[in-house]
Amino acid sequence: MFKYKDPLPENPFCKWTERISGAAGIDAEELARSLGASVVEHMETQCSIAVSAQYDDIQTGGLLSKKVQPGILFKFTERSNYCGFLVGLNKVAGILEVAIVQHGSPSAGMQRLNVAESKGAFSVGGALRKAVTDTAAVEEERMYYSALNQTIQDIVESWIE
């Protein structure tokens, strides 16, 4: 079980959230399984990227106000050093809220490049970090992340139609 103090949309690593009204008759657990299967299939057939889906509950809140919702952790099966993305489906009063949260840390190369970019192009520390980073590998990693996030978003947004 994944545990977070704050609701997923308030998490600092939240990448995207969507609220869908009119979801009174929808089972969030069943929808989570459907989303997981659809994302894994789409990533394999359309993007040629192997992704695994692990289903587990997500607990948010504190001791007195905890809520449990279904969740799916998507990980890249061929890239163990990449972070995963956790998707939570929270249903309250006929409104389904879907949130994508980064789970884990990206590769060391991406972390170095992120620090270099935050320091700026004219700092010595930033230039050194950028010089020792394989930028092609980092660009590939960013492409994997954006492909997965876009696939999840597209499938969730297709539910609205």
URNORMO-V818084 format. One record per pair of residues at least 12 apart in sequence whose ideal C-beta (glycine too) atoms are under 8 Angstrom apart, sorted by the first residue. I is the first residue (numbers start at 1). J is the second residue. Records with the same first field share a line. If there is no record, write none. Layout:
I=J / J
//
This chain:
1=56 / 57 / 58 / 59 / 68
2=56 / 57 / 58 / 59 / 71 / 73 / 86 / 103
3=58 / 59 / 60
4=58 / 59 / 60 / 101
5=60 / 61 / 62
6=60
7=60 / 61 / 67 / 90 / 99
8=58 / 60 / 86 / 88 / 90 / 99 / 101
9=97 / 99
11=99 / 101
13=101 / 102 / 103
14=99 / 100 / 101
15=85 / 100 / 101 / 102 / 149
16=99 / 100 / 149 / 152 / 153
17=97 / 98 / 99 / 100
18=97 / 98 / 99 / 153 / 156 / 157
19=95 / 96 / 97
20=95 / 96 / 97 / 98 / 156 / 159 / 160
21=94 / 95
22=94
23=91 / 94 / 95 / 96
24=94
26=91 / 96
28=69 / 70 / 89 / 90 / 91 / 96
29=70
31=70 / 89 / 96 / 159
32=55 / 70 / 71 / 72 / 87 / 89
33=55
35=72 / 87 / 89 / 152 / 155 / 156
36=53 / 55 / 72 / 74
37=53
38=155
39=51 / 53 / 72 / 74 / 148 / 151 / 152 / 155
40=52 / 53 / 74
42=151 / 155
43=147 / 148 / 151
46=151
47=147 / 151
49=76 / 144 / 147 / 148
50=76 / 77 / 78
51=74 / 75 / 76 / 77 / 148
52=74 / 75 / 77
53=72 / 73 / 74
54=72 / 73 / 75
55=70 / 71 / 72
56=71 / 72 / 73
57=69 / 70 / 71
58=70 / 71 / 86 / 88
60=88
67=90
69=88 / 89 / 90 / 91
70=88 / 89
71=86 / 87 / 88 / 89
72=86 / 87
73=85 / 86 / 87 / 103
74=86 / 87 / 148 / 152
76=144 / 148
79=141 / 144
81=107 / 108
82=106 / 107 / 141 / 144 / 145
83=102 / 103 / 104 / 105 / 106 / 145
84=102 / 103 / 104
85=100 / 101 / 102 / 103 / 145 / 148 / 149 / 152
86=100 / 101 / 102 / 103
87=99 / 100 / 101 / 152
88=101
98=156
100=149 / 152 / 153
106=141 / 145
107=137 / 138 / 141
109=133 / 134 / 137 / 138 / 141
110=138 / 141 / 142
112=129 / 130 / 132 / 133
113=129 / 130 / 133 / 135 / 138
115=129
116=128 / 129 / 130 / 133
117=130
//
